[in-house]
């Protein structure tokens, strides 16, 4: 009986938040309708120019908010990307001086992943149990943004656990890819990628534990940057589990190309994107060569393991039988390795894994700095382009291309390169799903170049964090 009552409360909370969102949008009467000529000019101007105009007082921040607020609502109508609509509150922040209009982002609307805490608004993270739990004060990240002159105006959709490359939950519904609404925009920062790709904003703030800003950028065709630990504050965010001048002058770079993680070979579309980047770098005079890092898939531990709860729930004797069958009968060493490792760890087992992780990081860093002496490494961001909705149920364990750089704590970014071409990106005639390991099978089960035609395909660049790599990683993408 208690569970039944909980279910009805869950449905009421979800309906309340969706009705609240609809009402807030309806109340913004001046934000509906076609763009005016002045709004189109605002939307077409570079951010630097808008900031300069605000500093000179030749444009009012409220006018910038009006243009981007209208754009965000149009993007939301197409993708269901927005959760909390904060536009009315943003007008008040501008009027009462809460935002520093002398800062480096003066007057620029910035969207926020739903997990970021904003005073006066819920931070549900897709959980109905968080409905109504408003906080009074902004989290530190929002205070930093307001001090820089940014205007928070909407929060955006995500998956309920923040542990998926899709973005759907009962509270806010399913977010869709603006290029093809049958496909995912990525996750867990998928609402941001959908909003920006649909033209609803220029800057969005998210988080990346295992690819959560890079995969959405790849799926939706935008730019993203994963910072190293400590660059952005973690306080002021709600989760499911409690050197910028390096390349100010152009120089010849040593770029390594990791073409496969050894578990899931990239799809034809992603291979083509890497090849295009390699060709452009070589044409620009950079030194580019294929690399084979030390055991890039040798570490199986990640907090995202909980997403595969069915494996964890198996009693260990049954798990060992399953492992032996997969390894020795099926001959799938990759899937067998996952089966063997995925169970709850004791404190001692956890300590041993942490030690292994640190040893691997040291080995990888020595290889990077002393053996191959790289400036950057480029990889596919994922084995495939965007997956259909619910496709991550099969492909959840095939995300080693992003997991690697979270394990290493390296700065990594994604930039859009091309789009899936139904003629160029077909699988070879001799391709067979049955010949793949279980992890690759889950990824390729949904690869269809014809159905995916037009979806974005990105490329990932990474850099070590010695001296901080965010600025140099940004320059590499340009």
N, C-alpha and C positions, 0 to 999 in steps of 0.2 A: 504493500500500500504506500509506503514511504517513497519508493522508487517512482510510482505512478504520479504522486504529488510533485516530486522533483521534476518529472518530465513536463507536466503542465506548467510549472513555474518557469522552466527553461523556455517553453514555447512563448509564454507571455513576455518574458524578458526580451527574446529575439524580436517579437512583433513590436514591442515598445520602441526598441532602438531603430528599427526600420521605419516606423511611423514618425519618430522624432526627426530622422534624417529627411524624410519627405517633406515634413512641415517646415523645417529650416530652409530647404531649397525653395519651397513655394513662397515663403516670406521674403525672399530676396527678389522682389519684383523687378528692380532695376537691372538685374543680372540676366534677365531672359531676353530673347530676341536676337536679331542679327548684330554683328559687330559694326560699330561706327568707323568712319575713316581714321579718326584719331586713335581708336583702340587698335586698329590694324597696324598703325604706325608703331604703337607701343610694343605690340607682339613681335614685330619684325626687327626691333632695335637690339643690338648686342647689350648684354648686361652691363658692361663697362660704361657704355654710353648712357644708359638709364641712370646708373649711379651718379655719373657726372652731372646729369640734368637735375637730379634731386639735390645734389650739393649746391648747384647754382640756383636752385629754386625756379628753374624754367619748366619744371613739371612737378605736379603734386603727387605724393605717394598714393593718395586715394585713387587717382586716375590709373595708376599702374595696377593697383589691387583690383579695380573694377574690370580692367581688360583681362587680367589673368583669372579672376574669379569667374567671369563669364566663360572663359576657355575651359576652366576646370569642370564646370557644370556640364558643358557640352561633351567633354571627354568622359565624364562619369556616366552620362546617359548612354554612351556607346559601350563602356567597359565594366561598369559597376566597380570603379576603382576607389571611390571616396567613401570613407567611414564617417568620421566626425566633420561636419561642415562648420568651420570657425570664422567664416567671412564676416558675419555681423560683429563678432567679438573683435576681429582684426581692425575693423573700422574704428571701434572704440579705443584700441591700443594706439592707433595713429593719432586720434584726437586728443588723448590724455597724455601724450608724450612718453608712453611706456617703451617706445622703440627709439633707439638712438639714430636719428637721421643724419648724423655726421659720420657714421661708420662705413666700412668698406663694402657693405651690401645694402646701403641705404635705399629703402623703398622696394627691394626685390622680394616678391612673394616666394616663400619656400614651403614646399609640402613635406609632411612628416609621416613616416611609418606609424601605424596605429599604436605601436608599442612605446612610443616616445611620450613622456608625461607632459601635459599642458594643463595649467591651472584652470579649473572650472569645467573640465571635460573628462568624460570617462576614458580610461585606458583599458579596454576590454580584452585586447589581444585575441578577439574572437570567442572568448569564454562568456557565457551568459551569467556565470557567477560573479563576474566583474561589473555587471551593469549596475549603475548607480553609485559606484565607488569613486566619486569625483575627489580630486585633491584640490586644495586651495591655491597652492603655489606652483609655478612652473618648475619643471626639472632643470638641472644645470645645463643640459644641452640647449634647451629653449631659451634660457637666460643668456647663454653665449650668443645665440643667433640674434636675439633682440638687441643685445648690446652692439652687435655688428651692423644693425640696421635692417636685418631681414624681417619679413612679415609672415609669420606662420598663418596659413589660411585654410588648409584642409589636412586631415589625416587620411591614411590610405590603407587599403585592404591587405590581408596576409592570411596564412594558414593557421589553424587553431593551435598548433604546437610550435610554430616557427621552425619546424623540422621537415619541410617539404619544398619541392620546387614547383608547387602549385599554390594558388592563393584562394582558398575557399573555407568558409566556416558558417555555422548556422546563424550567428548573430547578423552578419552582413551579407551573406550570400556568396556566390561565385564571381570572381573577377575574371574577365576574358581578355584574350590577346587582341589588340586593336587592328592587327593585320588579318586575323582570321578568328572569328569568335568561337570556333570549335576547338581552339587550342589554348593552352595555358600561357599566361604572360610571364611565368616563372614564379619563384618564391625563394625565401619567404618575403622578399621585398617586392612582390609582384604588383601590388597596387601602385607603387611608385613608378615602376617601369611602364605599366599600362597608361598611367596618367601622363607621363612625360612623352611617351611615344605617340600618344593621341593628341599632343599639342596643348595639354592642360597645364603645363608649367615648364620651367627651365631648370630649376634646381630642386632636388629631393634628397632627404636624409633618411638613411635606413641603417641596417646592421648586417654583418656578414660573419656567421659562425662557420659555415662550410660551403660558401658559394652564394649566399643569400642576396648579394647585390650584383654578383657577376653573372650568374645564370639568368636572372631576369633581364639584364642588359643584352645578353646573347639571344634570348628568346624574343625580345621585343624590339631590338634594333636601336639601342641607345648606348651612351657611354657610362662607365661606372668605375669606381676606384675603391678597393678594399684597403683600408689603412692597417698598419701594424698595431699591435697592442699598445694602448696608452695614448695614441694620437687623439682619439676622441674619448670623452668620458663615458663610462658605463652607468654611472649614477644618473637617475632621471629617466631610466628606461625600464619597462616592465617586460620580463621574459617568462618563458615557460619553465625554466630551470634556473630554482634559486641557485731639412737639407735641400730645401727647394731650389737652391741655386746650382745644383750639381751640373746641370746641362744648360746653363744660360748661353753658352756658345756651342754652335754646332760642331760635332767632332765625329770621327769614325768610330762606330760602336762594334763590339764583339757580341753577336747575338746567337744564342743557342736555340735550336728548334727541337722540342720534345714532340714527336709526331704521334706517339701512342703511350698510354700508361701501362701497357702490357696486359691489361685485363679486357678492356673494350676498345678495339680499334675505332678511330673516328669514322663517321659516315662519309660518303662521297662529297656531300655538301660542305662538311666541316674540313675535309682534306683540301678541297678547292680553295676555301677561305685562307687556310694556312699558306698554300702555294702562292696565292695572290700577294699576301703580306711579304713572303720571302722574296718574290720577284721585285716588289717595290723597294725593299730594303737594299737588295743587291744593286738595283738601278741607281740608288742614291749613294752608292759607294761604301756601304757597310759590309763588314765581314760576317757572313751567315753560314752556319754549318749545323748539321744534325748532331744531337747529343744523346747520350744514354746515362742519365744520372744513376747514382747508387740506389738500387732497389726502390723505385718510386712508389711501389704499392706494397712494400713490406710491412707496413703498420696497419693493423686492422682496427685499432681502437678509435672510437669517435663517439661523442655524446649522442649523435644521431642514430646509434644502434638501437635505441628504444623504439624507433619506428618499425623495426622488424620484431615486434613483440611475440609473434607466433613462434619464432625460433627460440627466443629467450624462455618462453613458457614451457618448452619441451623438457621433460625430466632428463637428466643427464644420461642415464642408460639408453633411452630412446634416441637421444641426440648422437651418441656414439655409434649406434647402429646405423642411423641415417648418414652420418659422416662416412662410415666405412663403405656403405653402398654407393654414395656419390663419388667417393675417391677411387675405389677399386673396381666397381662395376661400371659406373658411368664414365670414369676417367676424367672427372672435372675437378682438378686441384684447386682452382680459384674458389668455386662455390663451397667446396669441402673446407677450405680454410676459414670461410665466414661461419659456417656451421659450427666448427670446432671452437671458435673464439667467442661466439655471441652468447654469453650468459652473464648473470650478475657476478661481479668480482668482489672478493674479500678485500679488506684494506691492504693486506700483504700483496695480493695479486695486482692491485691498483698501483702500489708503489713500484713493483717490478716493471709494470708497463710504462710508468712515468720515466723510469730510468732508461728503458729501451728507447722511448721517444727522444729524450735528451741526447742519447748516444747517436741516434739517427740524425738529429739536427746537426750535431757537431760533424758527423761524417759528410753530410750533404754540403755544409758550409765549406769544409775543407776542399771538397771536390770543386765547388763553384769558384772559390777564391784562388786556390793554389794549382789545381790541375788544369781546368779549362779557362779560368780567368774571364768569366763572362761579365758583361755590363747588364744584359737582360736575357731572359729566356721567354720564348713565345710558345704557346700551346693552344690546342682547341679549348674553348671554355667548357665544352661538354661533348660527349660522343655524338650527339644528334642535335638538330634544332629543337624548337619547342615541341613538347609532347601533347597529344590530345588530353582533354580534361580526364582526370582520374588515371592517366597513364603512368604516374609516378608509383602507383601500386606495384607495377612490374619493374620500373627502372630505378627505384630508390637506391639500390646498391651499386649503380653504375656511374657514380659521380666523383670518381677519383681525381679527375682533372682539376676540380676546385678544392676538394678535401686536402690535397697535397700541400697547398700553400697556407691553409689554416694550420695544419700540423706543423709546418716549418715556421709559421708566423712571419711570412714574407709579404711585403706589399704586392698587390696584384690588381690589375685593372682589365676591363673589357671594352672594346670598341667595335662598332658595327662595320662589317666589311662588304658583305654581299647579301643576296637573297637566294633561297632555294630555287633551282631551275629544273623543271620537270624533264627537260631533255638532257641536261648535263649531269644531273646528280642521281640518276637511276643506279640501283645496285647491279653488279655484274650478273650476267646470265647464269653463271655457275654458283651464285650465292645460295647458301643453304642455312636456314635457321638452326636446323638440327645439329650442324657441325660446331656451333658456338658453345662456349661455357655458359652456365646458367645466368651469370651476371650479364654477359653480352646479349644473351637471348632476350632478357627483359628489356634492354635498351632498343634492340633492333626489331622487336615485336611491333613497334609502332612507327618504324621508319617507312615512309611512303612518299617518294619525291613528288608524285603527282598530286596527292592530297595536300602536301606541304608547300606546294608551289607558291612563291612570293613571301614565305616566312623569312625573317631576318636570320643571318648567320654572322656571328662575331668571331673575334680572336682575342686571346688573353695574353697579356705581357706581365712579367713578374720581375722583382728585384729584391735582393737581400735588404735587411733593415738596418745594416750598420750605418749609423749617422742619419737614419731615417730615409726611407726610399720613396715616400709618397710623391714629392715634387718631381723627382727624376723619372718615376714611373709615369706620371702625367705627361712629362715632356716626351717620353718615348712614344706615347700614343699619338703625338702630334708630329 
